[in-house]
């Protein structure tokens, strides 16, 4: 919908006699434009099916009279606020921030704004507090971006009667869930390294409480076991480049280590630095694969082979799934997986 800036209405002191000017109504706009109030309503709500010349007449009348649609009244009338709430546990991770960006973009395309509430610790009190706040802010539904194993606990639940879609969770037995296919992405990464001829693949895993980290680590282990290859204890990081650096220092000290799969690109960046400092050439001595395909991955030295996540598609499916609920369409529990793909660049090669 295009909003046209209207001239400022005169205040009471601007009106002769000091009387406050009466608020312009939809009927006033209809009379000036020579159309029905229903047509004015359709134009104000951005509805399709209005002849363009008629739409321009109505918009011109709105501008001349200083008419602004009363969004609060429309919300009370139709029972909707055209606002989606987003609750998430931290904006620090690149995955979360890009998912929020995608949700905002696709929500706007559907005529919805978003209200964002970051939550620090993933506790029942914080979850309930965030939903209470969302209720006060009048949203039509909520997208919950939850990376940790919170919804697994029986003591933590989403309030009943709320339109909700969950991102990055294994709660698909109770709620509609949208997620990247974490396991398949990890399988692609590990198989790529094995197909290059590496005997095994070491892993820098994400935090133990992370659902995504668990899925990636589980797939890494499964591929190695299926191929009959050695499975070493994974190094553990916290998604940061610094944690990847310290894990990389430990792996660089092992001359038998020729291939590393890092659970995200930031930790892979730290691994690359550690290998460089220890004189281990990439990819001549050690191949490295990341996960996410962040915007800078192609500018790493060397350019990083990584698993691409389609955050834009995750955001689109989240908004679509939530709008189905808002519009009273069927929305069963279950997990909708968005495909990943391996992007091969310069950080992987056959072992030297």
VOGU-3710 file (C-alpha; in Angstrom, 3 decimals, decimal comma):
1> xxxxxxxxxx> 0,000/0,000/0,000  1,271/3,498/-0,875  0,795/6,093/1,823  0,439/9,677/0,633  1,562/12,355/3,040  -1,409/14,656/3,728  -1,314/18,353/4,639  -1,294/19,059/8,375  -4,772/19,462/9,835  -5,266/22,745/11,614
11> xxxxxxxxxx> -5,238/22,646/15,378  -8,074/24,103/17,431  -6,223/27,396/17,724  -6,027/27,568/13,904  -9,807/27,375/13,513  -11,784/30,614/13,804  -13,458/30,797/17,188  -11,030/28,270/18,667  -13,285/25,292/17,946  -11,574/22,019/17,093
21> xxxxxxxxxx> -12,040/20,962/13,486  -14,144/17,804/13,133  -12,247/14,653/12,162  -12,488/13,820/8,467  -14,539/10,672/7,903  -14,593/8,033/5,197  -17,959/9,418/4,100  -16,346/12,841/3,542  -13,732/11,266/1,267  -16,413/9,320/-0,604
31> xxxxxxxxxx> -18,447/12,483/-1,277  -15,439/14,420/-2,570  -14,219/11,540/-4,757  -17,703/10,728/-6,013  -17,533/7,079/-4,964  -19,043/4,849/-2,299  -17,670/4,478/1,219  -16,985/0,820/0,406  -14,659/1,906/-2,421  -12,827/4,263/-0,083
41> xxxxxxxxxx> -12,439/1,408/2,384  -10,996/-0,862/-0,325  -8,467/1,777/-1,355  -7,506/2,509/2,270  -6,887/-1,203/2,883  -4,905/-1,700/-0,316  -7,427/-4,162/-1,717  -7,187/-5,322/-5,302  -9,930/-4,868/-7,894  -10,222/-1,064/-7,763
51> xxxxxxxxxx> -9,945/0,683/-11,146  -6,722/2,703/-11,208  -8,398/5,993/-12,126  -10,843/5,495/-9,241  -8,001/4,672/-6,872  -6,228/7,901/-7,885  -9,432/9,916/-7,303  -9,808/8,459/-3,814  -6,143/9,028/-2,926  -6,374/12,623/-4,149
61> xxxxxxxxxx> -9,489/13,172/-2,005  -7,738/11,670/1,031  -4,809/14,018/0,490  -6,984/17,100/0,008  -9,033/16,424/3,136  -6,126/15,213/5,267  -7,790/11,840/5,808  -5,803/9,100/7,496  -7,283/5,591/7,854  -7,877/4,614/11,465
71> xxxxxxxxxx> -5,830/1,432/11,802  -7,001/0,842/15,362  -10,636/0,937/14,276  -9,923/-1,456/11,413  -8,219/-3,816/13,836  -11,234/-3,849/16,137  -13,595/-4,347/13,216  -11,718/-7,159/11,505  -10,015/-8,673/14,559  -6,525/-8,323/13,058
81> xxxxxxxxxx> -3,617/-5,984/13,644  -1,448/-6,792/10,594  1,504/-7,316/12,913  3,604/-10,435/13,462  5,547/-10,903/16,669  9,030/-12,433/16,572  10,545/-13,849/19,763  14,148/-14,999/19,600  16,926/-15,974/21,938  19,708/-13,624/20,910
91> xxxxxxxxxx> 20,484/-11,630/17,759  24,221/-12,284/17,948  24,289/-15,294/15,638  24,359/-14,622/11,916  21,710/-17,277/11,349  19,221/-15,598/13,685  19,790/-12,104/12,325  19,430/-13,237/8,697  16,295/-15,202/9,531  14,728/-12,134/11,183
101> xxxxxxxxxx> 15,658/-10,031/8,157  13,988/-12,554/5,838  10,856/-12,702/8,001  10,595/-8,899/8,015  10,994/-8,745/4,228  8,325/-11,344/3,499  5,967/-10,010/6,167  6,172/-6,544/4,606  5,381/-8,021/1,197  2,161/-9,406/2,731
111> xxxxxxxxxx> 1,262/-6,085/4,347  2,426/-7,002/7,854  4,839/-5,265/10,209  6,907/-7,184/12,757  7,443/-6,605/16,459  10,701/-8,066/17,763  11,298/-9,204/21,355  14,748/-10,664/22,106  14,855/-12,949/25,173  18,041/-13,508/27,158
121> xxxxxxxxxx> 17,909/-16,782/29,068  15,661/-19,499/27,641  13,471/-20,106/30,701  9,738/-20,669/31,177  9,360/-17,278/32,894  11,069/-15,494/30,016  9,022/-17,340/27,413  5,738/-16,555/29,175  6,849/-12,970/29,738  7,613/-12,537/26,047
131> xxxxxxxxxx> 4,210/-13,928/25,037  2,487/-11,684/27,569  4,301/-8,688/26,125  3,304/-9,742/22,619  -0,328/-9,841/23,777  -0,037/-6,298/25,086  1,444/-5,164/21,774  -1,499/-6,653/19,844  0,023/-9,056/17,329  -1,837/-11,555/15,147
141> xxxxxxxxxx> 0,633/-14,394/15,638  4,155/-15,208/16,751  7,244/-16,676/15,108  9,518/-18,199/17,741  13,178/-18,564/16,742  14,479/-21,028/19,267  17,856/-22,666/18,836  18,189/-24,355/22,220  16,396/-27,452/23,491  13,751/-25,446/25,331
151> xxxxxxxxxx> 10,490/-26,851/24,001  11,660/-30,381/24,829  11,128/-29,691/28,535  7,636/-30,452/29,832  7,856/-27,409/32,108  8,248/-25,041/29,151  5,394/-24,598/26,718  3,792/-22,071/24,433  0,534/-20,581/25,787  -2,550/-22,265/24,286
161> xxxxxxxxxx> -4,583/-20,525/21,600  -1,645/-18,599/20,112  -0,970/-18,677/16,375  2,663/-19,745/16,324  5,400/-21,064/14,036  8,699/-22,278/15,493  12,084/-22,000/13,766  15,070/-24,277/14,406  13,523/-26,750/16,830  12,542/-30,402/17,092
171> xxxxxxxxxx> 9,068/-29,506/18,405  7,389/-30,539/15,156  5,218/-33,043/16,988  3,378/-30,152/18,687  3,814/-27,039/16,545  4,412/-26,081/12,908  8,212/-25,901/12,556  10,319/-24,461/9,728  14,011/-25,334/9,655  17,005/-25,730/7,397
181> xxxxxxxxxx> 17,811/-29,365/6,637  20,745/-29,331/9,059  21,500/-33,046/8,791  21,577/-33,195/4,996  23,838/-30,144/4,829  26,322/-31,801/7,190  26,152/-35,048/5,215  27,031/-33,176/2,016  30,028/-31,552/3,703  31,469/-34,772/5,150
191> xxxxxxxxxx> 30,872/-36,845/2,018  32,618/-34,180/-0,071  35,736/-34,483/2,091  35,681/-38,285/2,036  35,216/-38,316/-1,739  38,317/-36,133/-2,043  40,251/-38,984/-0,433  40,558/-37,924/3,207  40,669/-40,875/5,611  38,419/-39,175/8,146
201> xxxxxxxxxx> 37,002/-35,753/9,030  37,450/-33,897/12,304  34,578/-31,769/13,581  34,319/-28,407/15,356  30,799/-28,597/16,815  28,536/-25,827/18,079  27,216/-25,492/21,650  25,951/-28,689/23,251  22,514/-27,150/23,971  21,992/-26,121/20,338
211> xxxxxxxxxx> 19,500/-28,077/18,263  21,258/-27,141/14,999  24,671/-28,118/16,376  23,304/-31,478/17,494  21,818/-32,237/14,079  25,037/-31,304/12,261  27,230/-33,292/14,642  24,927/-36,314/14,454  25,035/-36,350/10,654  28,850/-35,965/10,676
221> xxxxxxxxxx> 29,163/-38,961/12,967  26,681/-41,063/10,991  28,456/-40,545/7,651  31,824/-41,527/9,140  30,397/-44,591/10,864  28,557/-45,637/7,717  31,822/-45,387/5,756  33,753/-47,294/8,432  36,017/-44,341/9,166  37,508/-43,299/12,544
231> xxxxxxxxxx> 35,278/-40,983/14,606  37,187/-38,635/16,902  35,667/-36,705/19,779  34,505/-33,395/18,318  36,017/-30,114/19,408  33,385/-27,867/20,952  32,851/-24,177/20,124  30,243/-21,492/20,788  29,693/-20,350/17,164  32,323/-17,597/17,498
241> xxxxxxxxxx> 35,509/-17,251/15,427  37,500/-17,159/18,666  36,206/-20,566/19,767  36,983/-21,911/16,305  40,503/-20,530/16,595  41,200/-22,377/19,861  39,716/-25,583/18,472  41,820/-25,109/15,357  45,003/-24,799/17,424  44,292/-28,179/18,993
251> xxxxxxxxxx> 43,560/-29,807/15,647  46,588/-28,214/13,972  48,824/-29,974/16,496  47,722/-33,361/15,118  49,650/-34,151/11,908  47,086/-36,839/11,005  44,338/-34,192/10,749  43,785/-33,457/7,040  40,103/-32,457/6,937  37,912/-30,341/9,248
261> xxxxxxxxxx> 34,181/-29,711/9,151  33,241/-26,645/11,227  29,595/-26,290/12,253  29,435/-22,674/11,068  31,462/-20,244/8,970  32,544/-18,065/11,897  34,226/-20,995/13,616  35,710/-22,043/10,272  37,289/-18,588/10,044  38,963/-19,152/13,416
271> xxxxxxxxxx> 40,151/-22,592/12,259  41,732/-21,051/9,158  43,639/-18,557/11,299  44,904/-21,288/13,647  46,079/-23,489/10,775  47,872/-20,535/9,186  49,653/-19,671/12,431  50,800/-23,290/12,833  52,095/-23,524/9,285  49,372/-25,914/8,068
281> xxxxxxxxxx> 48,454/-24,883/4,527  44,816/-24,829/3,407  43,908/-26,804/1,364  47,308/-28,382/0,595  47,737/-29,804/4,118  44,238/-29,472/5,611  40,839/-29,023/3,942  38,190/-26,958/5,748  34,399/-26,836/5,236  32,011/-24,469/7,025
291> xxxxxxxxxx> 28,229/-24,160/7,320  25,938/-21,160/6,581  27,542/-19,590/3,480  27,631/-16,129/5,016  28,130/-13,153/2,706  31,887/-13,006/3,396  32,599/-16,729/2,964  33,849/-16,236/-0,584  36,316/-13,600/0,658  38,057/-15,815/3,251
301> xxxxxxxxxx> 41,637/-16,803/2,479  41,243/-19,203/0,826  37,583/-18,818/-0,201  35,582/-21,124/2,037  33,821/-24,275/0,889  30,606/-24,272/2,902  26,994/-25,398/3,161  24,523/-22,804/1,933  21,436/-22,073/4,054  18,537/-20,367/2,295
311> xxxxxxxxxx> 17,494/-17,950/5,034  15,214/-16,060/2,644  13,209/-19,227/1,993  13,059/-20,009/5,721  11,617/-16,544/6,323  9,111/-16,894/3,480  7,844/-20,272/4,716  7,568/-18,992/8,301  5,413/-16,057/7,258  3,312/-18,216/4,926
321> xxxxxxxxxx> 2,708/-20,853/7,619  1,715/-18,220/10,187  -0,615/-16,399/7,807  -2,409/-19,679/7,121  -3,217/-19,891/10,824  -4,190/-16,223/11,032  -6,584/-16,734/8,103  -8,056/-19,820/9,806  -6,637/-22,268/7,266  -5,434/-25,749/8,334
331> xxxxxxxxxx> -1,936/-25,678/9,854  -0,970/-29,026/11,299  2,074/-29,676/13,466  5,110/-30,952/11,585  8,522/-29,879/10,332  9,013/-28,160/6,972  12,661/-28,586/5,938  14,373/-26,111/3,601  17,030/-27,755/1,425  20,731/-26,944/1,735
341> xxxxxxxxxx> 23,474/-27,177/-0,890  27,239/-27,464/-0,792  29,165/-24,525/-2,281  32,657/-25,711/-3,279  35,358/-23,054/-3,216  39,089/-23,026/-2,557  39,416/-24,432/0,969  39,085/-28,125/0,046  41,301/-30,439/-2,017  42,559/-34,039/-2,027
351> xx> 45,028/-34,786/0,781  48,664/-33,991/-0,057
//
